[in-house]
Amino acid sequence: MSITNLNGHVYTMEAEIEVLPDVVPPTRRRRHSKEFKAQAIRAAMQPNISIAAVALHYRLNANLLRSWVARQEELDAAAEIRKSMSTPSAEFVPLQLETPGISLGSQEIQIEVRRGAATINIRWPMYAAGECATWLQGWLR
């Protein structure tokens, strides 16, 4: 045993000094099952529970558990975004609106065309509206 006096304090050291080997064998990393990780993450994500306390309980490093929780939160956020994006859009609902100036009882198309001094009034049945459009396009060329 050796005794050292430093600034009025006495320090003692045991004579037996542990000799460390030159090479320290590497320690094997622990592997955790998915179930264990999920259980630890659920416990850490509980309100008013400290991640450090959960890490101590499960004998984990707190930083490792924090990284697991952060990764889970990212996955949850991504799933929420995918869910919101995949929501089907609203279906088209046809509405029948009354056009101002046109009565619903009118069953014909009325057109007034003016070219120079000439004016033409045309009345065409509503059921043949496509034919009316074709005739009018040809006439206006």
C-alpha positions as a Markdown table, in Angstrom:
| # | Residue | x | y | z |
|---|---|---|---|---|
| 1 | Met | 0.0 | 0.0 | 0.0 |
| 2 | Ser | 1.3 | 3.5 | -0.9 |
| 3 | Ile | 0.4 | 6.6 | 1.0 |
| 4 | Thr | 0.6 | 10.1 | -0.6 |
| 5 | Asn | 0.2 | 13.4 | 1.2 |
| 6 | Leu | -1.1 | 16.2 | -1.0 |
| 7 | Asn | -2.2 | 19.6 | 0.4 |
| 8 | Gly | -2.8 | 18.1 | 3.8 |
| 9 | His | -4.9 | 15.2 | 2.5 |
| 10 | Val | -3.8 | 11.6 | 2.8 |
| 11 | Tyr | -4.4 | 9.4 | -0.2 |
| 12 | Thr | -3.8 | 5.7 | -0.1 |
| 13 | Met | -3.5 | 3.2 | -3.0 |
| 14 | Glu | -3.6 | -0.5 | -2.8 |
| 15 | Ala | -0.4 | -2.2 | -3.8 |
| 16 | Glu | -2.2 | -4.6 | -6.1 |
| 17 | Ile | -2.6 | -2.8 | -9.4 |
| 18 | Glu | -4.8 | -4.5 | -11.9 |
| 19 | Val | -2.9 | -5.1 | -15.2 |
| 20 | Leu | -5.1 | -4.7 | -18.2 |
| 21 | Pro | -4.3 | -6.8 | -21.2 |
| 22 | Asp | -2.9 | -5.0 | -24.3 |
| 23 | Val | -6.0 | -5.8 | -26.4 |
| 24 | Val | -9.5 | -5.6 | -25.1 |
| 25 | Pro | -11.8 | -8.1 | -26.8 |
| 26 | Pro | -14.7 | -6.4 | -28.5 |
| 27 | Thr | -18.1 | -6.7 | -26.9 |
| 28 | Arg | -20.9 | -8.1 | -28.9 |
| 29 | Arg | -23.8 | -5.7 | -29.8 |
| 30 | Arg | -27.1 | -6.6 | -28.4 |
| 31 | Arg | -29.9 | -7.3 | -30.8 |
| 32 | His | -33.5 | -6.5 | -29.9 |
| 33 | Ser | -36.6 | -8.2 | -31.3 |
| 34 | Lys | -39.2 | -6.1 | -33.1 |
| 35 | Glu | -41.7 | -6.9 | -30.3 |
| 36 | Phe | -39.3 | -5.7 | -27.6 |
| 37 | Lys | -38.6 | -2.4 | -29.6 |
| 38 | Ala | -42.4 | -1.9 | -30.1 |
| 39 | Gln | -43.0 | -2.4 | -26.4 |
| 40 | Ala | -40.3 | 0.0 | -25.4 |
| 41 | Ile | -41.4 | 2.6 | -27.9 |
| 42 | Arg | -45.0 | 2.4 | -26.8 |
| 43 | Ala | -43.9 | 2.8 | -23.2 |
| 44 | Ala | -41.7 | 5.8 | -24.1 |
| 45 | Met | -44.5 | 7.5 | -26.1 |
| 46 | Gln | -46.9 | 7.6 | -23.1 |
| 47 | Pro | -47.7 | 11.0 | -21.9 |
| 48 | Asn | -45.8 | 12.2 | -18.8 |
| 49 | Ile | -43.3 | 9.4 | -19.0 |
| 50 | Ser | -39.6 | 10.2 | -19.4 |
| 51 | Ile | -37.7 | 8.4 | -22.1 |
| 52 | Ala | -34.7 | 8.1 | -19.7 |
| 53 | Ala | -36.9 | 6.3 | -17.1 |
| 54 | Val | -38.2 | 3.9 | -19.7 |
| 55 | Ala | -34.7 | 3.3 | -21.0 |
| 56 | Leu | -33.5 | 2.5 | -17.5 |
| 57 | His | -36.4 | 0.1 | -17.0 |
| 58 | Tyr | -35.7 | -1.8 | -20.2 |
| 59 | Arg | -31.9 | -1.5 | -19.6 |
| 60 | Leu | -31.3 | 0.5 | -22.8 |
| 61 | Asn | -29.3 | 3.5 | -23.6 |
| 62 | Ala | -31.6 | 6.6 | -23.5 |
| 63 | Asn | -30.2 | 7.9 | -26.8 |
| 64 | Leu | -30.9 | 4.6 | -28.5 |
| 65 | Leu | -34.5 | 4.6 | -27.3 |
| 66 | Arg | -34.8 | 8.3 | -28.4 |
| 67 | Ser | -33.7 | 7.4 | -31.9 |
| 68 | Trp | -36.3 | 4.5 | -32.0 |
| 69 | Val | -39.0 | 6.9 | -30.8 |
| 70 | Ala | -38.0 | 9.5 | -33.4 |
| 71 | Arg | -38.1 | 6.9 | -36.2 |
| 72 | Gln | -41.5 | 5.7 | -35.1 |
| 73 | Glu | -42.9 | 9.3 | -35.0 |
| 74 | Glu | -41.6 | 9.8 | -38.5 |
| 75 | Leu | -43.3 | 6.6 | -39.7 |
| 76 | Asp | -46.5 | 7.6 | -38.0 |
| 77 | Ala | -46.4 | 11.1 | -39.6 |
| 78 | Ala | -45.7 | 9.6 | -43.1 |
| 79 | Ala | -48.6 | 7.1 | -42.6 |
| 80 | Glu | -50.9 | 10.0 | -41.6 |
| 81 | Ile | -49.9 | 11.9 | -44.8 |
| 82 | Arg | -50.5 | 8.9 | -47.0 |
| 83 | Lys | -53.9 | 8.4 | -45.4 |
| 84 | Ser | -54.9 | 12.0 | -45.9 |
| 85 | Met | -53.7 | 11.9 | -49.6 |
| 86 | Ser | -55.6 | 8.7 | -50.4 |
| 87 | Thr | -59.0 | 10.0 | -49.2 |
| 88 | Pro | -61.4 | 9.8 | -52.1 |
| 89 | Ser | -62.4 | 13.1 | -53.5 |
| 90 | Ala | -66.1 | 14.2 | -53.3 |
| 91 | Glu | -68.3 | 12.9 | -56.0 |
| 92 | Phe | -69.7 | 15.3 | -58.6 |
| 93 | Val | -73.2 | 16.3 | -57.8 |
| 94 | Pro | -75.1 | 17.7 | -60.8 |
| 95 | Leu | -77.2 | 20.8 | -60.1 |
| 96 | Gln | -79.9 | 22.1 | -62.4 |
| 97 | Leu | -79.6 | 25.9 | -62.3 |
| 98 | Glu | -82.0 | 28.3 | -63.9 |
| 99 | Thr | -80.3 | 30.6 | -66.4 |
| 100 | Pro | -81.5 | 34.2 | -66.0 |
| 101 | Gly | -83.6 | 35.5 | -69.0 |
| 102 | Ile | -84.5 | 32.0 | -70.2 |
| 103 | Ser | -87.7 | 30.4 | -69.0 |
| 104 | Leu | -87.7 | 26.7 | -68.4 |
| 105 | Gly | -90.9 | 26.3 | -70.4 |
| 106 | Ser | -89.0 | 27.4 | -73.6 |
| 107 | Gln | -88.4 | 24.3 | -75.8 |
| 108 | Glu | -86.6 | 26.0 | -78.6 |
| 109 | Ile | -83.3 | 27.8 | -79.3 |
| 110 | Gln | -83.7 | 31.4 | -80.3 |
| 111 | Ile | -80.9 | 33.1 | -82.2 |
| 112 | Glu | -80.7 | 36.6 | -83.6 |
| 113 | Val | -77.9 | 37.2 | -86.1 |
| 114 | Arg | -77.0 | 40.6 | -87.5 |
| 115 | Arg | -74.7 | 41.0 | -90.5 |
| 116 | Gly | -74.4 | 44.5 | -91.7 |
| 117 | Ala | -78.0 | 45.8 | -92.3 |
| 118 | Ala | -79.5 | 42.3 | -92.4 |
| 119 | Thr | -81.0 | 40.7 | -89.3 |
| 120 | Ile | -82.0 | 37.1 | -89.1 |
| 121 | Asn | -84.1 | 35.5 | -86.3 |
| 122 | Ile | -83.7 | 31.8 | -86.0 |
| 123 | Arg | -85.8 | 29.3 | -83.9 |
| 124 | Trp | -84.5 | 25.8 | -83.6 |
| 125 | Pro | -86.0 | 22.9 | -81.5 |
| 126 | Met | -84.1 | 22.3 | -78.3 |
| 127 | Tyr | -83.8 | 18.5 | -78.9 |
| 128 | Ala | -81.7 | 19.3 | -82.1 |
| 129 | Ala | -79.2 | 21.6 | -80.4 |
| 130 | Gly | -76.2 | 19.8 | -82.0 |
| 131 | Glu | -77.5 | 20.3 | -85.5 |
| 132 | Cys | -78.2 | 24.0 | -84.7 |
| 133 | Ala | -74.6 | 24.4 | -83.6 |
| 134 | Thr | -73.3 | 22.8 | -86.8 |
| 135 | Trp | -75.5 | 24.9 | -89.0 |
| 136 | Leu | -74.5 | 28.1 | -87.2 |
| 137 | Gln | -70.8 | 27.4 | -87.5 |
| 138 | Gly | -71.1 | 26.8 | -91.2 |
| 139 | Trp | -73.2 | 29.9 | -91.7 |
| 140 | Leu | -70.8 | 32.2 | -89.8 |
| 141 | Arg | -67.8 | 31.2 | -91.9 |
